[in-house]
Amino acid sequence: MQTYSEYETAPTPALLRKYDVLRITGLTDTAMYRQIQMGTFPRPLKLSARSSAWVEAEVFAWIEQRIAERDKTKTRTA
């Protein structure tokens, strides 16, 4: 079991609400939930019965992956 001092030093992951995820990614909510169902977008964390949030690092990793895929495709055709 961790002590309180161990929790103080552990990095706290930042959480994003749906509005922020949609704004950052440029997706519509329908497109985002479709990608979640297909397993190509990070799943949200359930915070309570009516509240969810996404791990910021996972959302930004998804964006980085899109950039890498674009750049890989771009270099193949160049």
C-alpha positions as CSV (number, residue, x, y, z in Angstrom):
1,M,0.0,0.0,0.0
2,Q,1.3,3.5,-0.9
3,T,1.8,6.1,1.7
4,Y,0.7,9.7,1.3
5,S,4.2,10.9,0.4
6,E,4.4,8.4,-2.4
7,Y,1.2,9.8,-3.9
8,E,2.6,13.4,-3.8
9,T,5.6,12.4,-6.0
10,A,3.5,10.4,-8.6
11,P,2.6,12.4,-11.7
12,T,-1.1,13.1,-12.0
13,P,-2.5,12.4,-15.4
14,A,-4.4,15.4,-16.8
15,L,-8.0,14.7,-17.8
16,L,-9.9,16.3,-20.7
17,R,-13.7,16.7,-20.9
18,K,-15.5,15.9,-24.2
19,Y,-15.7,19.5,-25.3
20,D,-12.0,19.9,-25.0
21,V,-11.3,16.6,-26.8
22,L,-13.5,17.6,-29.7
23,R,-11.9,21.1,-29.9
24,I,-8.4,19.7,-29.8
25,T,-8.9,16.9,-32.3
26,G,-11.4,18.6,-34.6
27,L,-13.6,15.6,-34.6
28,T,-17.4,15.7,-34.2
29,D,-18.8,13.7,-31.3
30,T,-20.3,11.2,-33.8
31,A,-16.9,10.6,-35.4
32,M,-15.2,10.4,-32.1
33,Y,-17.6,7.8,-30.7
34,R,-17.5,5.8,-34.0
35,Q,-13.7,5.6,-33.7
36,I,-13.9,4.6,-30.0
37,Q,-16.2,1.7,-31.1
38,M,-13.8,0.7,-33.8
39,G,-10.9,0.8,-31.2
40,T,-9.0,3.6,-33.1
41,F,-9.5,6.4,-30.5
42,P,-8.8,6.4,-26.8
43,R,-11.7,5.3,-24.6
44,P,-12.9,7.7,-21.9
45,L,-12.7,7.1,-18.2
46,K,-15.9,6.9,-16.3
47,L,-15.7,9.4,-13.5
48,S,-19.2,9.0,-12.2
49,A,-22.6,7.8,-13.4
50,R,-23.0,10.9,-15.7
51,S,-19.4,12.1,-16.2
52,S,-16.5,10.9,-18.4
53,A,-13.1,12.3,-19.3
54,W,-10.2,11.3,-21.5
55,V,-6.6,11.0,-20.5
56,E,-4.8,14.0,-22.1
57,A,-1.6,12.0,-22.9
58,E,-3.7,9.4,-24.8
59,V,-5.5,12.0,-26.9
60,F,-2.2,13.7,-27.8
61,A,-0.6,10.3,-28.6
62,W,-3.5,9.7,-31.0
63,I,-2.8,13.1,-32.6
64,E,0.9,12.2,-32.9
65,Q,0.0,8.9,-34.5
66,R,-2.1,10.7,-37.1
67,I,0.8,13.0,-37.9
68,A,3.2,10.1,-38.2
69,E,0.8,8.3,-40.5
70,R,0.5,11.4,-42.7
71,D,4.2,11.9,-42.9
72,K,4.8,8.2,-43.7
73,T,2.3,8.4,-46.5
74,K,3.8,11.7,-47.7
75,T,7.3,10.3,-47.9
76,R,6.2,7.2,-49.8
77,T,4.7,9.2,-52.6
78,A,7.5,11.8,-52.8
